[in-house]
Each structure stands twice: as C-alpha cells, then as structure tokens.
Amino acid sequence: MNICVTLPDWVDAVARPGTVCATDEEKMAIAVALARENMSRGGGPFGAVVFHRPSGRLVSGGVNLVLQSGLSSFHAEITTLSAAQTRLGRYDLSADGGHELVTSSEPCAMCLGAVLWSGVKRVVCGACCDAARAIGFDEGPVFPESWAYLRRAGIEVVEGVLCEEAEAVLKRYKEQGGVVYNA
C-alpha cells in the first residue's frame, strides 16, 4: 500500500517557489489565495505557505486535501510542511537560517504538533480558531497553553494577519454549503 500526497498542479502557479515577500501581509495574501482557490475547486478552505526566513523566499505552498484524498490528516499545514521538507530534502526546517509557516487559519491541534516537530521557528496565522469553529470545524484541544508551549519552544507566533480576508474565505465556504468533514 502506498500513501502519497500529490498537490494539485495549480498550487505552484498560485504560490510560486522562489517568490520573495518582504512582509507578513504579502505572505498571508498567498496563503489566503491558496485557500480561496482550493475552495473554488471543491476542497477545504485552508491554505498555507513556507518561507525561508532570512531571504523571504517562498519554498512551498499547500492546501487542505482532506476532501480530495479522503484522508483526515491532509490539512493545509501538513501538506505545506511536507512539500517544503521534500523540496529541501530534509525533515528539519530549522536549518539554513530557519523557516516559517504562514497559514490562512490558526492550526488545529494536530497541526500544532506538526509545527513543533517540523522545526519552523515562526508561525503566522490569518483567521482565528474561533472563525473555523463558527462554520462547524472542530479544531480539537487548542488552548492558550498550546500557544505558550510553542513560544517556550522558541517558536514565534503572530496572529491575525489579514484576518478579515482569511475569515471571508471560511464564511464563503459555509455559504456555499462546503463539507465540514470533522464535525
């Protein structure tokens, strides 16, 4: 049996590897664009990107593939971190000056663990967990202590970047009758 993640071809067109972004807002705009495009193609309303911190260079993008794959763990953060690790040829994203994850919505409990284990040193979030919960998603046991744990581990957390734009994607997903696959 093989378990394989194949990102849609259009992901690299929206999140072009090598693109340099100087601000969190520029980076988040790409994550939100991925979420919006994935939703428009029948996928979940979540997108994420990994950037090399020193250069601001985009390493990889990813989207939620739960509906397309039928696999509950294929969240945007997981596919993005996996794509970055594959592209760089290593599981530790703390190397070479470090990397950061920019995600259209605060990570769920599973993805928080993946953040810690991936080696990224910074996480930038768009919509808050409450916005995902408001449309029916169960984000699992995510508590203030969860974020404090990441910070104690040396991971910088930035919240609320382009929050309105990111939340608009979630609201549109609900309005369109999008499947809430973990309720």
PyMOL commands that set and color helices and strands:
alter all, ss='L'
color gray80, all
select helices_A, chain A and resi 11-14+24-40+66-69+76-88+109-118+129-134+144-152+163-175
alter helices_A, ss='H'
color red, helices_A
select strands_A, chain A and resi 47-52+57-63+99-105+122-127+156-158
alter strands_A, ss='S'
color yellow, strands_A
deselect
rebuild
show_as cartoon
